[in-house]
Amino acid sequence: MAMELLSKIEQRAARVAIIGQGYVGLVASMRSCEAGFVVVGFEIDEFRAGELAAGRSYIEDVSDDEVKAALKRGFTPTSDVTLLAGFDIAVISVPTPLTEGLPDLSAIESAGMAIAPHLSQGALVILESTTYPGTTTELLGEILESGSGLSVGSDFHLSYSPERIDPGNPDFSLDNTPKIVGAIDDDSLQASLAFFETFVSQLVPVSTPAVAELAKLLENTFRHVNIALVNELAMFASALEIDVWEAIDAAATKPFGFMKFTPGPGVGGHCLPVDPSYLSWQVERQLGQQFRFIDLANTVNRHMPDHVVQRVMLLLNRNGIAVNGSRVLILGAAYKKDTGDVRESPSLEIADRLLNLGAKITVVEPFVEAGRLDPALGHEVRLDAAQVKEADVVVIATDHSQFDYKMVAANAKAVFDTRNKIVGEVFGDFERL
Ligand SMILES: NC(=O)c1ccc[n+]([C@@H]2O[C@H](COP(=O)([O-])OP(=O)(O)OC[C@H]3O[C@@H](n4cnc5c(N)ncnc54)[C@H](O)[C@@H]3O)[C@@H](O)[C@H]2O)c1
């Protein structure tokens, strides 16, 4: 059954639908267009679909020019579900958040229901959203079968391929990051590999969708746990008056058996605060057991914004200033360097807590359009010496490349540095995480 699809892929005659045009889906749409496929980018947010149709990107890693070039190649961004008719390959890249602390697969369910009526014999559906093992076969497979009247495996192909893109990373992108693929049978695997081969340089086939689902959760849990380890170490080291950053750098000289992670003000984004909880939820639901590493990492990482606030208050106190009425300049609202992604950002949690304590907050965030942050916060898109001089304390929360830390060190009355960016002489008072 896969032969016909394989030949369509080879001739670039396969019609591709990418469901969800966010960080993951829009990049997949661009690469699929460049590989020569005709692509429908299905997006429920009509504003987003309209922006793309007008040649404008809302994702930093995708330029307006790329969108315009894709439109010329036949890219159709749309919120019209009927345009999914006749697809050969559908890739689902919709959000998988936690709602009230529990995995929320409603977007995968509605994407599956949107695709199912248009599913035809021999077509391929690939899920890319991060989720717990079993979602592809048990949840998506069943939705597709009941909505189409077709049978998974004998009538259509199904696979799971987690996305690993790292927005803002200048070295690794979709094309040069190895991509894991796990499918429900060999035909589905061969079709999925053939499709991704057209724009990804290295593929990693695994035996089942569940292995691929678990591999993705392992990667993010590994990161989450190791960040929690250095965060907890940073809190103890500061109490012990030992420079944790220097100790980490020294440990990182070991050429084997150590991987460097650095402390920070907490974890943010769509991945680390969310994905490990998908795994612990499933372990608890199916096995009745607690995934203790994940619980502990959540506790430590969620505590970090509080810890930063306490340390900032102590720094202000040392200088005779009450937090109530103090002027705090926070560098960066995004959770991640050189992006405007403020989802679950610890910077904003810190800002919020200080605001509730009566501080006057200004956040400098160059990657977020003016007016898009909480209006209770002052928001500047450029950092200058006047703002730094005026603040009672500057909190370095996000390490954006364009921030001039020398200027900050030379002008600030006090700095709290959560990213170890201030080196050398400091004009005012100084504390590091
Ligand atoms: N952002 C990352 O760096 C990253 C990396 C690896 C994996 N992931 C995973 O990929 C998935 C997508 O993440 P993202 O960052 O691209 O999310 P996103 O929020 O940037 O984009 C998702 C898009 O899907 C749209 N959408 C929601 N429901 C839809 C539906 N039923 N039909 C069509 N469109 C729908 C939303 O409007 C949004 O534009 C998540 O599971 C995430 O965990 C994200």
The ligand as a MOL file (V3000), in Angstrom:
LIG
                    3D

  0  0  0     0  0            999 V3000
M  V30 BEGIN CTAB
M  V30 COUNTS 44 48 0 0 0
M  V30 BEGIN ATOM
M  V30 1 N 8.0780 25.2860 20.4880 0
M  V30 2 C 9.0260 24.3820 20.5980 0
M  V30 3 O 10.1950 24.7140 20.7140 0
M  V30 4 C 8.7090 22.9100 20.5370 0
M  V30 5 C 9.7680 22.0320 20.3530 0
M  V30 6 C 9.5080 20.6730 20.2860 0
M  V30 7 C 8.1970 20.2110 20.4170 0
M  V30 8 N 7.1780 21.0920 20.6040 0 CHG=1
M  V30 9 C 5.8260 20.5310 20.7140 0
M  V30 10 O 5.1620 20.7450 19.4630 0
M  V30 11 C 3.7670 20.9920 19.6710 0
M  V30 12 C 3.3900 22.3440 19.0780 0
M  V30 13 O 4.1240 23.3480 19.7760 0
M  V30 14 P 4.2960 24.8200 19.2150 0
M  V30 15 O 5.3710 25.4410 20.0380 0
M  V30 16 O 4.4330 24.8180 17.7280 0 CHG=-1
M  V30 17 O 2.8880 25.4600 19.6300 0
M  V30 18 P 2.3070 26.8720 19.1600 0
M  V30 19 O 1.3500 27.2670 20.2010 0
M  V30 20 O 3.4160 27.7790 18.7610 0
M  V30 21 O 1.5340 26.5240 17.8170 0
M  V30 22 C 0.4490 25.6630 17.7550 0
M  V30 23 C -0.5280 26.2210 16.7360 0
M  V30 24 O -1.5630 25.2740 16.5630 0
M  V30 25 C -2.7870 25.9850 16.4370 0
M  V30 26 N -3.8710 25.0470 16.7410 0
M  V30 27 C -4.3420 24.6670 17.9520 0
M  V30 28 N -5.3050 23.7400 17.8000 0
M  V30 29 C -5.4470 23.5430 16.4740 0
M  V30 30 C -6.2790 22.7160 15.6970 0
M  V30 31 N -7.1490 21.8790 16.2640 0
M  V30 32 N -6.1800 22.7780 14.3550 0
M  V30 33 C -5.2860 23.6220 13.7790 0
M  V30 34 N -4.4720 24.4340 14.4650 0
M  V30 35 C -4.5400 24.3810 15.7980 0
M  V30 36 C -2.6420 27.1420 17.3930 0
M  V30 37 O -3.5400 28.1920 17.0660 0
M  V30 38 C -1.1780 27.5220 17.1810 0
M  V30 39 O -1.0040 28.4890 16.1680 0
M  V30 40 C 3.5580 20.9110 21.1930 0
M  V30 41 O 3.1820 19.6060 21.5220 0
M  V30 42 C 4.9390 21.2000 21.7460 0
M  V30 43 O 5.1350 20.6230 23.0130 0
M  V30 44 C 7.4180 22.4480 20.6500 0
M  V30 END ATOM
M  V30 BEGIN BOND
M  V30 1 1 1 2
M  V30 2 2 2 3
M  V30 3 1 2 4
M  V30 4 1 4 5
M  V30 5 2 4 44
M  V30 6 2 5 6
M  V30 7 1 6 7
M  V30 8 2 7 8
M  V30 9 1 8 9
M  V30 10 1 8 44
M  V30 11 1 9 10
M  V30 12 1 9 42
M  V30 13 1 10 11
M  V30 14 1 11 12
M  V30 15 1 11 40
M  V30 16 1 12 13
M  V30 17 1 13 14
M  V30 18 2 14 15
M  V30 19 1 14 16
M  V30 20 1 14 17
M  V30 21 1 17 18
M  V30 22 2 18 19
M  V30 23 1 18 20
M  V30 24 1 18 21
M  V30 25 1 21 22
M  V30 26 1 22 23
M  V30 27 1 23 24
M  V30 28 1 23 38
M  V30 29 1 24 25
M  V30 30 1 25 26
M  V30 31 1 25 36
M  V30 32 1 26 27
M  V30 33 1 26 35
M  V30 34 2 27 28
M  V30 35 1 28 29
M  V30 36 1 29 30
M  V30 37 2 29 35
M  V30 38 1 30 31
M  V30 39 2 30 32
M  V30 40 1 32 33
M  V30 41 2 33 34
M  V30 42 1 34 35
M  V30 43 1 36 37
M  V30 44 1 36 38
M  V30 45 1 38 39
M  V30 46 1 40 41
M  V30 47 1 40 42
M  V30 48 1 42 43
M  V30 END BOND
M  V30 END CTAB
M  END
